[in-house]
Amino acid sequence: MTLFPRAVNETTSRELRKTFRSPSEIFYPLIFFVLVLTMFPFSIPPVPGLFNSIASGILWTAALLAISLSLETLFKADYSSGALEVIHLSGANLVLVAIGKSLGHWIISGLPIALLAFPIGWALDLNFLTLWVLVITLMLGSATMSLTGSSISALTVGLRGGGFLLVMLSLPFFVPLLIFGSSAATNASLGIVPEAELYFLGGMFVLSLTVAPWATAHAIKIRLG
């Protein structure tokens, strides 16, 4: 007995196999994430404690941008090769396919970034509680981004300038995650229990899991005509 339905497992496995055949898809978001973090200190005045106080917000901003840029590849290869049309014509449950796609994207992009944030935050001298809150919020937030972004990615795939359009359409949905995610880590660093922020991020994840796969399935049908 498996944790997920067969269609979800097969789609996720296929996404992971495709990525491991082209490892650059894993490293590009991580490299972008690290590069953004290394650029921020050059734009901040050398005031003692200033960078430390905004570190969680910087980490969240870098993660949001890296995950947003990686969403373009979610359906691009399958759409170009015709595999997406084959999946649709085979009668596969597109809702389950969408969940598998989102899960595969999260494992490839969101999860590594959330885990990488721990040593980077440690290097930035964030305390242990703040680091754990940061990782938890990034895991919840990145999972929500993968689910929500998959529907927008499916809707814009194959369009001219679709990558730019994808980012522009995704960012308004991701800004609340950025606000509450960075706020949770900041509150933890100040000794304030970030209960409300964690509840909000958990609620957004449940909402996206409930709605986004159906929206993605419908978007696939629209793009395939």
Secondary structure, 3 states (H helix, E strand, C coil): CCCCCHHHHHHHHHHHHHHHHCCHHHHHHHHHHHHHHHHHHHHCCCCCCHHHHHHHHHHHHHHHHHHHHHCCHHHHHHHHHCHHHHHHHCCCCHHHHHHHHHHHHHHHHHHHHHHHHHHHHHHCCCCHHHHHHHHHHHHHHHHHHHHHHHHHHHHHCCCCCHHHHHHHHHHHHHHHHHHHHHHHHHHHHCCCCCHHHHHHHHHHHHHHHHHHHHHHHHHHHHHCC
